[in-house]
Amino acid sequence: MTILPELDEAVRVIRQQIPMLPGVGVVLGSGLGGWADELSDVVKVPYATIPGMPRPAVEGHAGFLCAGRVGDVPVACLQGRAHLYEGHPLARVVFGVRVLARLGCRAVLLTNAAGGINHGFAAGDLMLIVDHLNLMGTNPLVGPNDDALGKRFPDMTYAHDPRLLALARAAARDAGVALREGVYAGLLGPTYETPAEIRMLRTLGADAVGMSTVPEIIALRHMGVPAAAVSCVTNLAAGLTQRELDHKEVEETARQARARFTALLSAWVRRAGAELAAGSAAS
């Protein structure tokens, strides 16, 4: 069964309320939603009014689709996301990024809060995700393939788009923000990991761990939309400190990193938008 009619109905409802055709999509993770409030000419569409859109129930995820501008770049932004651990079917978890793609976004930049595994990381660091490990035990493409969205067996070699990664590095230089790089492990949650699981993840090559992003990257790759992601390392993972982990710490660290995160993401959006505009002019 195709989800295209539902996606297109969601897009129809959104387009009745937003004044521009977005070129860049953005997904804002835990504690990072404030960036959307700084968009120029921002219009907010509540998820509750968008057909098929799941509503996040986690603190720090506001639940609005925001449309506005960063400089001259038209943006559609998900201010909060649904998670698999909330009980949503995986097709619903990725519904939001599929909507961004159907709205016309030709690149999607994702963000999340993550636990740091790499011994060289500190709380508050920003990490460009250069690859991921899908350890959620499932995949958003399980089930009959919808050929109208993408092919059955998408290649994942460049799931984290090399050009968008290069633009993120350039944006970090623009903004004067230190940007680490690493591999993100996506786990189901909602529990934080045990110290033994963190040791396992480090052995597997993970530098940070979280409970989102991986399904969205896969869905966007399936649709042929370039995507890339940045993590805000909001805490060191289990066993790396003597403290127990707490979601309030995640939100507080994200708040403290807000100025650097905002500067990086805004510069990244500007560069991605300029690249898309140049590509359109050339064609």
N, C-alpha and C positions, 0 to 999 in steps of 0.2 A: 504493500500500500504506500503510495507516495505521500510525502508531507508537503509537497509543493503548494497545493491549494491553501493549506493552513499558513504556510510561510507568506504566500502572496496576500492573504487576507490581513495578516499582521502588518505587512509592508503598506498595504492600502490605508489602513487606519493611521499608521505613523505619518505617512506622507500628507495626510489631510491636516496635520498639526505642525509640521516643520517646514520652514520656508526655503530650504536649500537641499541640493543633492549632495550628500557627503562623499568625499573622496577617501578619507582616512577614518577607519574605525578604531576605537579604543575600548579596552575592558579594564575596569578599575577593581582591584582586589581589596582585601580586608584593610580597613583603616586608611585607604588611599583615595576614597571617593571625593574628597574635597577639591581635587583638581578640576572636576567637571564644573564646579561652581564658579570657576574663574574664566570660563569660556565667554567670548564676546557674543552678545545677542542670543544668549542661551535660552532654549525652549526645553521644558521638561515634560516628558510623557510618562506617566506612571505605568509600571509594568501591569498593574491590575486592569488597565484599559486596553492592553494589547492582547488580542486573541492568541492563545497558545503559549504565552510567555510565562514561565514559572516565576514565582515570587520568592526571593531569598528570605530566609528566616533567621539568618545569622547577624548578630550585632556588627555594625560597621559596613553593612551592605544596604544602601538606601533603597534601591529598587526603582530607578528611573532610567529611561532612555533619554539622554540629553543631546541636543543638537545645537551647535554653535560654531564659532570660528576661533582658530589660533592664528593670529595675523590674518592672512588671506586664505588660509586653508579651512575648507568646510569639514567639520568633524561630526560623527555620530558616536556617542559614548555610552557604554553600559555602566551605570553607576551602581555597581554591585552585581554579583552573579549567584546563580543557584549552584549547589554542590550535590554530588552523587550521594554523599552520606546523609543528606536531608531526606532521602527517600524518593527523590525525583527519578523517573526513568532517564537513562543516559541520553535518549533522544531529546528530552526536555532540557537537560543540562547544557547541551550544545545549541539549543534553539536560538538563543540570543545572538551568537556569532553567525549563525546561518542567516538570521534576519539582517545583520550588518552587511553581509555579502550580497543579499538580495536587494538591499537598499541602494547598492551601487558602490560600496566601499571597495577600493582596489588594493588596499593594504590594511591589515589589522594589527595593532600593537597591543599586546596583553601585559598585564601586571598582576603580581600576587605578593602576598606576604609568605615568607618561607623560613624554615629553620636552617641555620648554618651547620653544615657537616664538616666542611674544609677547616682544618685547624688554623688556617691563616685568616679566616673570616671573623668579623666582629659584628655585634648587633648594630644595625643602622647602615651596614654596607649595602650597596646596590650591585646586583649581579646580572649581567647579560646572560640569558640562557642560550648556550650554543648547541645543546642537544638535550634529550630527555630519556628517562627510563619510565615506561608505562608499567607500573606495578599495582594498578588498580584492580586487576583481575578481570577486566572487560575492556571493550572498545566501542566507541560510538557507531562503528560501521557494522557491528554484528547484526545479522538478520538479512533479509532480502535487500539487495542493492538498488538504490534509486538512480538509474542511469542518467536521469535529468540533472542530478546534482553532481555526479562524478563517477569515475570508473570503479570497478569492483576491487581492484588491487592497487591502490595508489602507492607509489614509491615514497619512502620517508627519508631518503638521503638528505634532502634539502627542506625538510619540514620547517626548520627554523631558517627562514629565507636569507641566503648569504648577503644579498644587497641590503636588506633591512638591518642585518647585523652590522654591516659596514657603516650604514647611516647612523646607527646607535652610537658607535665608537666616535664618529665625527661629532655627533650631538653632544656627547660627554665632553669633548674638547671645547666645543662652543660654549657650554655652560660652566666649564671649569669644575666638573664633577668627576670624582674618582669612580670608575666603573670596573668592577671585577667581572670575570667570566667563569662559567662553569656549567656542569651538567645538573639538571633538575630531576629529582625522582618524584613521580606522582603516586601517592598512596591513597587508599580509600578514605581513611579516617573513620569517625571523628576523633578517635583517640590519638594523642601524640604517640610517637614511636617509643619503643623501649630502648635502653642503651644497647642491648644486643642487636636490635634491628638497625640502629645507627651504625654500629660497627660493620654490619653486613652491607649496608648501603655504601659506606666508604670503600669497602673492598670492591664493590661493583662499579665504583668510579663516580658516585654522586658527590656533588659539592653542596647541594641544598635539597631540602625536602619539603613538600607541601601536599595539598589535597585538592588541587584544581589544575587548570591550564592545559594539561596534557590532552584531555578529550577535545578541548576547543581547537588546539593546534591540529589535531588529527582531522577534525571536521572541516576546518578551513583548507587544509591540504587536499582533502577529498574534493573540495569545490574549486580548487585551483587558485585560491586567493592567497597571495604572499602574507606570511605572518611571522612575528617574532615576539619575544617576551623578555621582560625584566622582572627580577625578584627583588623585593626589599627584605633583606635578612633581618627579621624582627626579633629573633632570639637565637641563641645557640642551642643545638639539638640536645636531646636527652643524653645525660652522661658526660657532657662537656662542661657543665657547671654543677654546683651542688644544689641549685634551686629547682623546685618543681615548676613545670611549665604552666602558663596561664594565658588565656585569650586576651585578658586585659593588658598584659605585657606586650602582646602582639600589636594591639591598637595604639598603645602609648609610644612604642618605638617607631611605628609608622608615622605617628603625629610628629615626633621629633625629627624624622627624616624628611618631612613634607617639603621643606624649601628646596633641598637638593633634588628630591624626586620630581617636584613640579618643574624645576629648571630643566632637568634632563628630558622629561617627557615632552614638554613644550618644544624644546629644540629638536627632538626626534620627529615630532609631528610636522614641524616646519620643513625639515629636510625631506621627509617622506612626501609631503604635499608638493614641494618644489620638483622632486623627481617625477612624480606622477604628471604634473603639469607639463614638464619638459617632454615626457614621453608622448603625451597627447598632441603637443605642438608638432613633434617630429613626424607623427603618423598622419 
